[in-house]
Amino acid sequence: METAYQKVKVHNELEWCQVTDMETKERIEKLLLKNRVSYYVKWEKPGFFSRDKFGTCVFCVNQLQKEIADEAIHSMVEADKERIKFINRKLDKIFY
């Protein structure tokens, strides 16, 4: 028996912000968890000739929770905010 929700395809994730520092990544994760924001982390590996060994970490959040995530990030220290690059673009990949 099929449920009504099986036919619904929803793509409402957006790439919210990007960091290249592990400490900042952990602080953002703690803030999002504290504020109950649904997210996932997408890793982009550094290039072959890049000096960066960490790579880039992209946080993706649900569009409906973007405002809550923005409010949570305002509580961070200004020095940490400078390490964050806000992207705010819709994901172009389809996951089904």
Phi and psi restraints in degrees (range 20) as a CNS / XPLOR table:
assign (resid 1 and name C) (resid 2 and name N)
       (resid 2 and name CA) (resid 2 and name C) 1.0 -92.7 20.0 2
assign (resid 2 and name N) (resid 2 and name CA)
       (resid 2 and name C) (resid 3 and name N) 1.0 141.2 20.0 2
assign (resid 2 and name C) (resid 3 and name N)
       (resid 3 and name CA) (resid 3 and name C) 1.0 -92.0 20.0 2
assign (resid 3 and name N) (resid 3 and name CA)
       (resid 3 and name C) (resid 4 and name N) 1.0 164.4 20.0 2
assign (resid 3 and name C) (resid 4 and name N)
       (resid 4 and name CA) (resid 4 and name C) 1.0 -68.7 20.0 2
assign (resid 4 and name N) (resid 4 and name CA)
       (resid 4 and name C) (resid 5 and name N) 1.0 -24.6 20.0 2
assign (resid 4 and name C) (resid 5 and name N)
       (resid 5 and name CA) (resid 5 and name C) 1.0 -80.6 20.0 2
assign (resid 5 and name N) (resid 5 and name CA)
       (resid 5 and name C) (resid 6 and name N) 1.0 -13.8 20.0 2
assign (resid 5 and name C) (resid 6 and name N)
       (resid 6 and name CA) (resid 6 and name C) 1.0 -69.4 20.0 2
assign (resid 6 and name N) (resid 6 and name CA)
       (resid 6 and name C) (resid 7 and name N) 1.0 -26.2 20.0 2
assign (resid 6 and name C) (resid 7 and name N)
       (resid 7 and name CA) (resid 7 and name C) 1.0 -89.5 20.0 2
assign (resid 7 and name N) (resid 7 and name CA)
       (resid 7 and name C) (resid 8 and name N) 1.0 -10.0 20.0 2
assign (resid 7 and name C) (resid 8 and name N)
       (resid 8 and name CA) (resid 8 and name C) 1.0 -83.6 20.0 2
assign (resid 8 and name N) (resid 8 and name CA)
       (resid 8 and name C) (resid 9 and name N) 1.0 125.0 20.0 2
assign (resid 8 and name C) (resid 9 and name N)
       (resid 9 and name CA) (resid 9 and name C) 1.0 -110.5 20.0 2
assign (resid 9 and name N) (resid 9 and name CA)
       (resid 9 and name C) (resid 10 and name N) 1.0 116.1 20.0 2
assign (resid 9 and name C) (resid 10 and name N)
       (resid 10 and name CA) (resid 10 and name C) 1.0 -121.4 20.0 2
assign (resid 10 and name N) (resid 10 and name CA)
       (resid 10 and name C) (resid 11 and name N) 1.0 127.7 20.0 2
assign (resid 10 and name C) (resid 11 and name N)
       (resid 11 and name CA) (resid 11 and name C) 1.0 -128.2 20.0 2
assign (resid 11 and name N) (resid 11 and name CA)
       (resid 11 and name C) (resid 12 and name N) 1.0 84.9 20.0 2
assign (resid 11 and name C) (resid 12 and name N)
       (resid 12 and name CA) (resid 12 and name C) 1.0 -119.1 20.0 2
assign (resid 12 and name N) (resid 12 and name CA)
       (resid 12 and name C) (resid 13 and name N) 1.0 26.2 20.0 2
assign (resid 12 and name C) (resid 13 and name N)
       (resid 13 and name CA) (resid 13 and name C) 1.0 -88.0 20.0 2
assign (resid 13 and name N) (resid 13 and name CA)
       (resid 13 and name C) (resid 14 and name N) 1.0 149.3 20.0 2
assign (resid 13 and name C) (resid 14 and name N)
       (resid 14 and name CA) (resid 14 and name C) 1.0 -138.2 20.0 2
assign (resid 14 and name N) (resid 14 and name CA)
       (resid 14 and name C) (resid 15 and name N) 1.0 146.5 20.0 2
assign (resid 14 and name C) (resid 15 and name N)
       (resid 15 and name CA) (resid 15 and name C) 1.0 -74.5 20.0 2
assign (resid 15 and name N) (resid 15 and name CA)
       (resid 15 and name C) (resid 16 and name N) 1.0 113.4 20.0 2
assign (resid 15 and name C) (resid 16 and name N)
       (resid 16 and name CA) (resid 16 and name C) 1.0 -91.0 20.0 2
assign (resid 16 and name N) (resid 16 and name CA)
       (resid 16 and name C) (resid 17 and name N) 1.0 -55.5 20.0 2
assign (resid 16 and name C) (resid 17 and name N)
       (resid 17 and name CA) (resid 17 and name C) 1.0 -148.7 20.0 2
assign (resid 17 and name N) (resid 17 and name CA)
       (resid 17 and name C) (resid 18 and name N) 1.0 167.8 20.0 2
assign (resid 17 and name C) (resid 18 and name N)
       (resid 18 and name CA) (resid 18 and name C) 1.0 -136.0 20.0 2
assign (resid 18 and name N) (resid 18 and name CA)
       (resid 18 and name C) (resid 19 and name N) 1.0 134.6 20.0 2
assign (resid 18 and name C) (resid 19 and name N)
       (resid 19 and name CA) (resid 19 and name C) 1.0 -133.2 20.0 2
assign (resid 19 and name N) (resid 19 and name CA)
       (resid 19 and name C) (resid 20 and name N) 1.0 155.4 20.0 2
assign (resid 19 and name C) (resid 20 and name N)
       (resid 20 and name CA) (resid 20 and name C) 1.0 -123.0 20.0 2
assign (resid 20 and name N) (resid 20 and name CA)
       (resid 20 and name C) (resid 21 and name N) 1.0 13.0 20.0 2
assign (resid 20 and name C) (resid 21 and name N)
       (resid 21 and name CA) (resid 21 and name C) 1.0 -122.4 20.0 2
assign (resid 21 and name N) (resid 21 and name CA)
       (resid 21 and name C) (resid 22 and name N) 1.0 129.9 20.0 2
assign (resid 21 and name C) (resid 22 and name N)
       (resid 22 and name CA) (resid 22 and name C) 1.0 -66.7 20.0 2
assign (resid 22 and name N) (resid 22 and name CA)
       (resid 22 and name C) (resid 23 and name N) 1.0 -37.2 20.0 2
assign (resid 22 and name C) (resid 23 and name N)
       (resid 23 and name CA) (resid 23 and name C) 1.0 -65.2 20.0 2
assign (resid 23 and name N) (resid 23 and name CA)
       (resid 23 and name C) (resid 24 and name N) 1.0 -43.2 20.0 2
assign (resid 23 and name C) (resid 24 and name N)
       (resid 24 and name CA) (resid 24 and name C) 1.0 -65.2 20.0 2
assign (resid 24 and name N) (resid 24 and name CA)
       (resid 24 and name C) (resid 25 and name N) 1.0 -38.5 20.0 2
assign (resid 24 and name C) (resid 25 and name N)
       (resid 25 and name CA) (resid 25 and name C) 1.0 -58.6 20.0 2
assign (resid 25 and name N) (resid 25 and name CA)
       (resid 25 and name C) (resid 26 and name N) 1.0 -45.7 20.0 2
assign (resid 25 and name C) (resid 26 and name N)
       (resid 26 and name CA) (resid 26 and name C) 1.0 -66.4 20.0 2
assign (resid 26 and name N) (resid 26 and name CA)
       (resid 26 and name C) (resid 27 and name N) 1.0 -36.8 20.0 2
assign (resid 26 and name C) (resid 27 and name N)
       (resid 27 and name CA) (resid 27 and name C) 1.0 -66.4 20.0 2
assign (resid 27 and name N) (resid 27 and name CA)
       (resid 27 and name C) (resid 28 and name N) 1.0 -41.6 20.0 2
assign (resid 27 and name C) (resid 28 and name N)
       (resid 28 and name CA) (resid 28 and name C) 1.0 -64.8 20.0 2
assign (resid 28 and name N) (resid 28 and name CA)
       (resid 28 and name C) (resid 29 and name N) 1.0 -41.7 20.0 2
assign (resid 28 and name C) (resid 29 and name N)
       (resid 29 and name CA) (resid 29 and name C) 1.0 -59.4 20.0 2
assign (resid 29 and name N) (resid 29 and name CA)
       (resid 29 and name C) (resid 30 and name N) 1.0 -44.2 20.0 2
assign (resid 29 and name C) (resid 30 and name N)
       (resid 30 and name CA) (resid 30 and name C) 1.0 -63.2 20.0 2
assign (resid 30 and name N) (resid 30 and name CA)
       (resid 30 and name C) (resid 31 and name N) 1.0 -40.8 20.0 2
assign (resid 30 and name C) (resid 31 and name N)
       (resid 31 and name CA) (resid 31 and name C) 1.0 -64.6 20.0 2
assign (resid 31 and name N) (resid 31 and name CA)
       (resid 31 and name C) (resid 32 and name N) 1.0 -42.9 20.0 2
assign (resid 31 and name C) (resid 32 and name N)
       (resid 32 and name CA) (resid 32 and name C) 1.0 -66.7 20.0 2
assign (resid 32 and name N) (resid 32 and name CA)
       (resid 32 and name C) (resid 33 and name N) 1.0 -40.4 20.0 2
assign (resid 32 and name C) (resid 33 and name N)
       (resid 33 and name CA) (resid 33 and name C) 1.0 -66.2 20.0 2
assign (resid 33 and name N) (resid 33 and name CA)
       (resid 33 and name C) (resid 34 and name N) 1.0 -39.9 20.0 2
assign (resid 33 and name C) (resid 34 and name N)
       (resid 34 and name CA) (resid 34 and name C) 1.0 -62.6 20.0 2
assign (resid 34 and name N) (resid 34 and name CA)
       (resid 34 and name C) (resid 35 and name N) 1.0 -36.7 20.0 2
assign (resid 34 and name C) (resid 35 and name N)
       (resid 35 and name CA) (resid 35 and name C) 1.0 -94.2 20.0 2
assign (resid 35 and name N) (resid 35 and name CA)
       (resid 35 and name C) (resid 36 and name N) 1.0 8.5 20.0 2
assign (resid 35 and name C) (resid 36 and name N)
       (resid 36 and name CA) (resid 36 and name C) 1.0 58.4 20.0 2
assign (resid 36 and name N) (resid 36 and name CA)
       (resid 36 and name C) (resid 37 and name N) 1.0 44.7 20.0 2
assign (resid 36 and name C) (resid 37 and name N)
       (resid 37 and name CA) (resid 37 and name C) 1.0 -97.8 20.0 2
assign (resid 37 and name N) (resid 37 and name CA)
       (resid 37 and name C) (resid 38 and name N) 1.0 128.7 20.0 2
assign (resid 37 and name C) (resid 38 and name N)
       (resid 38 and name CA) (resid 38 and name C) 1.0 -76.6 20.0 2
assign (resid 38 and name N) (resid 38 and name CA)
       (resid 38 and name C) (resid 39 and name N) 1.0 129.5 20.0 2
assign (resid 38 and name C) (resid 39 and name N)
       (resid 39 and name CA) (resid 39 and name C) 1.0 -151.3 20.0 2
assign (resid 39 and name N) (resid 39 and name CA)
       (resid 39 and name C) (resid 40 and name N) 1.0 166.5 20.0 2
assign (resid 39 and name C) (resid 40 and name N)
       (resid 40 and name CA) (resid 40 and name C) 1.0 -145.5 20.0 2
assign (resid 40 and name N) (resid 40 and name CA)
       (resid 40 and name C) (resid 41 and name N) 1.0 158.9 20.0 2
assign (resid 40 and name C) (resid 41 and name N)
       (resid 41 and name CA) (resid 41 and name C) 1.0 -109.2 20.0 2
assign (resid 41 and name N) (resid 41 and name CA)
       (resid 41 and name C) (resid 42 and name N) 1.0 131.8 20.0 2
assign (resid 41 and name C) (resid 42 and name N)
       (resid 42 and name CA) (resid 42 and name C) 1.0 -115.8 20.0 2
assign (resid 42 and name N) (resid 42 and name CA)
       (resid 42 and name C) (resid 43 and name N) 1.0 126.9 20.0 2
assign (resid 42 and name C) (resid 43 and name N)
       (resid 43 and name CA) (resid 43 and name C) 1.0 -98.4 20.0 2
assign (resid 43 and name N) (resid 43 and name CA)
       (resid 43 and name C) (resid 44 and name N) 1.0 135.1 20.0 2
assign (resid 43 and name C) (resid 44 and name N)
       (resid 44 and name CA) (resid 44 and name C) 1.0 -116.0 20.0 2
assign (resid 44 and name N) (resid 44 and name CA)
       (resid 44 and name C) (resid 45 and name N) 1.0 118.5 20.0 2
assign (resid 44 and name C) (resid 45 and name N)
       (resid 45 and name CA) (resid 45 and name C) 1.0 -71.6 20.0 2
assign (resid 45 and name N) (resid 45 and name CA)
       (resid 45 and name C) (resid 46 and name N) 1.0 149.0 20.0 2
assign (resid 45 and name C) (resid 46 and name N)
       (resid 46 and name CA) (resid 46 and name C) 1.0 -70.7 20.0 2
assign (resid 46 and name N) (resid 46 and name CA)
       (resid 46 and name C) (resid 47 and name N) 1.0 157.8 20.0 2
assign (resid 46 and name C) (resid 47 and name N)
       (resid 47 and name CA) (resid 47 and name C) 1.0 -68.3 20.0 2
assign (resid 47 and name N) (resid 47 and name CA)
       (resid 47 and name C) (resid 48 and name N) 1.0 168.8 20.0 2
assign (resid 47 and name C) (resid 48 and name N)
       (resid 48 and name CA) (resid 48 and name C) 1.0 -63.3 20.0 2
assign (resid 48 and name N) (resid 48 and name CA)
       (resid 48 and name C) (resid 49 and name N) 1.0 -40.2 20.0 2
assign (resid 48 and name C) (resid 49 and name N)
       (resid 49 and name CA) (resid 49 and name C) 1.0 -96.2 20.0 2
assign (resid 49 and name N) (resid 49 and name CA)
       (resid 49 and name C) (resid 50 and name N) 1.0 9.3 20.0 2
assign (resid 49 and name C) (resid 50 and name N)
       (resid 50 and name CA) (resid 50 and name C) 1.0 -74.6 20.0 2
assign (resid 50 and name N) (resid 50 and name CA)
       (resid 50 and name C) (resid 51 and name N) 1.0 144.7 20.0 2
assign (resid 50 and name C) (resid 51 and name N)
       (resid 51 and name CA) (resid 51 and name C) 1.0 -82.6 20.0 2
assign (resid 51 and name N) (resid 51 and name CA)
       (resid 51 and name C) (resid 52 and name N) 1.0 -17.2 20.0 2
assign (resid 51 and name C) (resid 52 and name N)
       (resid 52 and name CA) (resid 52 and name C) 1.0 -76.4 20.0 2
assign (resid 52 and name N) (resid 52 and name CA)
       (resid 52 and name C) (resid 53 and name N) 1.0 122.7 20.0 2
assign (resid 52 and name C) (resid 53 and name N)
       (resid 53 and name CA) (resid 53 and name C) 1.0 -94.2 20.0 2
assign (resid 53 and name N) (resid 53 and name CA)
       (resid 53 and name C) (resid 54 and name N) 1.0 -19.8 20.0 2
assign (resid 53 and name C) (resid 54 and name N)
       (resid 54 and name CA) (resid 54 and name C) 1.0 -78.3 20.0 2
assign (resid 54 and name N) (resid 54 and name CA)
       (resid 54 and name C) (resid 55 and name N) 1.0 -38.5 20.0 2
assign (resid 54 and name C) (resid 55 and name N)
       (resid 55 and name CA) (resid 55 and name C) 1.0 90.8 20.0 2
assign (resid 55 and name N) (resid 55 and name CA)
       (resid 55 and name C) (resid 56 and name N) 1.0 -161.9 20.0 2
assign (resid 55 and name C) (resid 56 and name N)
       (resid 56 and name CA) (resid 56 and name C) 1.0 -122.7 20.0 2
assign (resid 56 and name N) (resid 56 and name CA)
       (resid 56 and name C) (resid 57 and name N) 1.0 135.7 20.0 2
assign (resid 56 and name C) (resid 57 and name N)
       (resid 57 and name CA) (resid 57 and name C) 1.0 -110.6 20.0 2
assign (resid 57 and name N) (resid 57 and name CA)
       (resid 57 and name C) (resid 58 and name N) 1.0 122.4 20.0 2
assign (resid 57 and name C) (resid 58 and name N)
       (resid 58 and name CA) (resid 58 and name C) 1.0 -110.8 20.0 2
assign (resid 58 and name N) (resid 58 and name CA)
       (resid 58 and name C) (resid 59 and name N) 1.0 124.0 20.0 2
assign (resid 58 and name C) (resid 59 and name N)
       (resid 59 and name CA) (resid 59 and name C) 1.0 -90.8 20.0 2
assign (resid 59 and name N) (resid 59 and name CA)
       (resid 59 and name C) (resid 60 and name N) 1.0 128.2 20.0 2
assign (resid 59 and name C) (resid 60 and name N)
       (resid 60 and name CA) (resid 60 and name C) 1.0 -113.7 20.0 2
assign (resid 60 and name N) (resid 60 and name CA)
       (resid 60 and name C) (resid 61 and name N) 1.0 130.3 20.0 2
assign (resid 60 and name C) (resid 61 and name N)
       (resid 61 and name CA) (resid 61 and name C) 1.0 -126.5 20.0 2
assign (resid 61 and name N) (resid 61 and name CA)
       (resid 61 and name C) (resid 62 and name N) 1.0 164.3 20.0 2
assign (resid 61 and name C) (resid 62 and name N)
       (resid 62 and name CA) (resid 62 and name C) 1.0 -71.8 20.0 2
assign (resid 62 and name N) (resid 62 and name CA)
       (resid 62 and name C) (resid 63 and name N) 1.0 140.7 20.0 2
assign (resid 62 and name C) (resid 63 and name N)
       (resid 63 and name CA) (resid 63 and name C) 1.0 -59.1 20.0 2
assign (resid 63 and name N) (resid 63 and name CA)
       (resid 63 and name C) (resid 64 and name N) 1.0 -33.9 20.0 2
assign (resid 63 and name C) (resid 64 and name N)
       (resid 64 and name CA) (resid 64 and name C) 1.0 -71.9 20.0 2
assign (resid 64 and name N) (resid 64 and name CA)
       (resid 64 and name C) (resid 65 and name N) 1.0 -18.6 20.0 2
assign (resid 64 and name C) (resid 65 and name N)
       (resid 65 and name CA) (resid 65 and name C) 1.0 -107.2 20.0 2
assign (resid 65 and name N) (resid 65 and name CA)
       (resid 65 and name C) (resid 66 and name N) 1.0 9.9 20.0 2
assign (resid 65 and name C) (resid 66 and name N)
       (resid 66 and name CA) (resid 66 and name C) 1.0 -61.9 20.0 2
assign (resid 66 and name N) (resid 66 and name CA)
       (resid 66 and name C) (resid 67 and name N) 1.0 -42.1 20.0 2
assign (resid 66 and name C) (resid 67 and name N)
       (resid 67 and name CA) (resid 67 and name C) 1.0 -63.9 20.0 2
assign (resid 67 and name N) (resid 67 and name CA)
       (resid 67 and name C) (resid 68 and name N) 1.0 -38.8 20.0 2
assign (resid 67 and name C) (resid 68 and name N)
       (resid 68 and name CA) (resid 68 and name C) 1.0 -65.5 20.0 2
assign (resid 68 and name N) (resid 68 and name CA)
       (resid 68 and name C) (resid 69 and name N) 1.0 -40.8 20.0 2
assign (resid 68 and name C) (resid 69 and name N)
       (resid 69 and name CA) (resid 69 and name C) 1.0 -66.0 20.0 2
assign (resid 69 and name N) (resid 69 and name CA)
       (resid 69 and name C) (resid 70 and name N) 1.0 -39.3 20.0 2
assign (resid 69 and name C) (resid 70 and name N)
       (resid 70 and name CA) (resid 70 and name C) 1.0 -64.0 20.0 2
assign (resid 70 and name N) (resid 70 and name CA)
       (resid 70 and name C) (resid 71 and name N) 1.0 -41.3 20.0 2
assign (resid 70 and name C) (resid 71 and name N)
       (resid 71 and name CA) (resid 71 and name C) 1.0 -65.3 20.0 2
assign (resid 71 and name N) (resid 71 and name CA)
       (resid 71 and name C) (resid 72 and name N) 1.0 -37.2 20.0 2
assign (resid 71 and name C) (resid 72 and name N)
       (resid 72 and name CA) (resid 72 and name C) 1.0 -66.2 20.0 2
assign (resid 72 and name N) (resid 72 and name CA)
       (resid 72 and name C) (resid 73 and name N) 1.0 -36.9 20.0 2
assign (resid 72 and name C) (resid 73 and name N)
       (resid 73 and name CA) (resid 73 and name C) 1.0 -72.8 20.0 2
assign (resid 73 and name N) (resid 73 and name CA)
       (resid 73 and name C) (resid 74 and name N) 1.0 -22.8 20.0 2
assign (resid 73 and name C) (resid 74 and name N)
       (resid 74 and name CA) (resid 74 and name C) 1.0 -67.3 20.0 2
assign (resid 74 and name N) (resid 74 and name CA)
       (resid 74 and name C) (resid 75 and name N) 1.0 -18.7 20.0 2
assign (resid 74 and name C) (resid 75 and name N)
       (resid 75 and name CA) (resid 75 and name C) 1.0 -81.3 20.0 2
assign (resid 75 and name N) (resid 75 and name CA)
       (resid 75 and name C) (resid 76 and name N) 1.0 -5.5 20.0 2
assign (resid 75 and name C) (resid 76 and name N)
       (resid 76 and name CA) (resid 76 and name C) 1.0 -76.4 20.0 2
assign (resid 76 and name N) (resid 76 and name CA)
       (resid 76 and name C) (resid 77 and name N) 1.0 160.5 20.0 2
assign (resid 76 and name C) (resid 77 and name N)
       (resid 77 and name CA) (resid 77 and name C) 1.0 -70.8 20.0 2
assign (resid 77 and name N) (resid 77 and name CA)
       (resid 77 and name C) (resid 78 and name N) 1.0 147.9 20.0 2
assign (resid 77 and name C) (resid 78 and name N)
       (resid 78 and name CA) (resid 78 and name C) 1.0 -59.2 20.0 2
assign (resid 78 and name N) (resid 78 and name CA)
       (resid 78 and name C) (resid 79 and name N) 1.0 -35.2 20.0 2
assign (resid 78 and name C) (resid 79 and name N)
       (resid 79 and name CA) (resid 79 and name C) 1.0 -62.9 20.0 2
assign (resid 79 and name N) (resid 79 and name CA)
       (resid 79 and name C) (resid 80 and name N) 1.0 -36.3 20.0 2
assign (resid 79 and name C) (resid 80 and name N)
       (resid 80 and name CA) (resid 80 and name C) 1.0 -72.7 20.0 2
assign (resid 80 and name N) (resid 80 and name CA)
       (resid 80 and name C) (resid 81 and name N) 1.0 -34.5 20.0 2
assign (resid 80 and name C) (resid 81 and name N)
       (resid 81 and name CA) (resid 81 and name C) 1.0 -65.1 20.0 2
assign (resid 81 and name N) (resid 81 and name CA)
       (resid 81 and name C) (resid 82 and name N) 1.0 -28.5 20.0 2
assign (resid 81 and name C) (resid 82 and name N)
       (resid 82 and name CA) (resid 82 and name C) 1.0 -68.8 20.0 2
assign (resid 82 and name N) (resid 82 and name CA)
       (resid 82 and name C) (resid 83 and name N) 1.0 -23.2 20.0 2
assign (resid 82 and name C) (resid 83 and name N)
       (resid 83 and name CA) (resid 83 and name C) 1.0 -84.4 20.0 2
assign (resid 83 and name N) (resid 83 and name CA)
       (resid 83 and name C) (resid 84 and name N) 1.0 -6.4 20.0 2
assign (resid 83 and name C) (resid 84 and name N)
       (resid 84 and name CA) (resid 84 and name C) 1.0 -100.9 20.0 2
assign (resid 84 and name N) (resid 84 and name CA)
       (resid 84 and name C) (resid 85 and name N) 1.0 131.8 20.0 2
assign (resid 84 and name C) (resid 85 and name N)
       (resid 85 and name CA) (resid 85 and name C) 1.0 -110.5 20.0 2
assign (resid 85 and name N) (resid 85 and name CA)
       (resid 85 and name C) (resid 86 and name N) 1.0 117.4 20.0 2
assign (resid 85 and name C) (resid 86 and name N)
       (resid 86 and name CA) (resid 86 and name C) 1.0 -84.6 20.0 2
assign (resid 86 and name N) (resid 86 and name CA)
       (resid 86 and name C) (resid 87 and name N) 1.0 129.2 20.0 2
assign (resid 86 and name C) (resid 87 and name N)
       (resid 87 and name CA) (resid 87 and name C) 1.0 -101.7 20.0 2
assign (resid 87 and name N) (resid 87 and name CA)
       (resid 87 and name C) (resid 88 and name N) 1.0 -55.1 20.0 2
assign (resid 87 and name C) (resid 88 and name N)
       (resid 88 and name CA) (resid 88 and name C) 1.0 52.4 20.0 2
assign (resid 88 and name N) (resid 88 and name CA)
       (resid 88 and name C) (resid 89 and name N) 1.0 56.0 20.0 2
assign (resid 88 and name C) (resid 89 and name N)
       (resid 89 and name CA) (resid 89 and name C) 1.0 -128.6 20.0 2
assign (resid 89 and name N) (resid 89 and name CA)
       (resid 89 and name C) (resid 90 and name N) 1.0 149.2 20.0 2
assign (resid 89 and name C) (resid 90 and name N)
       (resid 90 and name CA) (resid 90 and name C) 1.0 -72.3 20.0 2
assign (resid 90 and name N) (resid 90 and name CA)
       (resid 90 and name C) (resid 91 and name N) 1.0 142.4 20.0 2
assign (resid 90 and name C) (resid 91 and name N)
       (resid 91 and name CA) (resid 91 and name C) 1.0 -66.9 20.0 2
assign (resid 91 and name N) (resid 91 and name CA)
       (resid 91 and name C) (resid 92 and name N) 1.0 139.9 20.0 2
assign (resid 91 and name C) (resid 92 and name N)
       (resid 92 and name CA) (resid 92 and name C) 1.0 -99.3 20.0 2
assign (resid 92 and name N) (resid 92 and name CA)
       (resid 92 and name C) (resid 93 and name N) 1.0 -3.2 20.0 2
assign (resid 92 and name C) (resid 93 and name N)
       (resid 93 and name CA) (resid 93 and name C) 1.0 -93.5 20.0 2
assign (resid 93 and name N) (resid 93 and name CA)
       (resid 93 and name C) (resid 94 and name N) 1.0 146.3 20.0 2
assign (resid 93 and name C) (resid 94 and name N)
       (resid 94 and name CA) (resid 94 and name C) 1.0 -108.3 20.0 2
assign (resid 94 and name N) (resid 94 and name CA)
       (resid 94 and name C) (resid 95 and name N) 1.0 127.5 20.0 2
assign (resid 94 and name C) (resid 95 and name N)
       (resid 95 and name CA) (resid 95 and name C) 1.0 -102.2 20.0 2
assign (resid 95 and name N) (resid 95 and name CA)
       (resid 95 and name C) (resid 96 and name N) 1.0 30.1 20.0 2
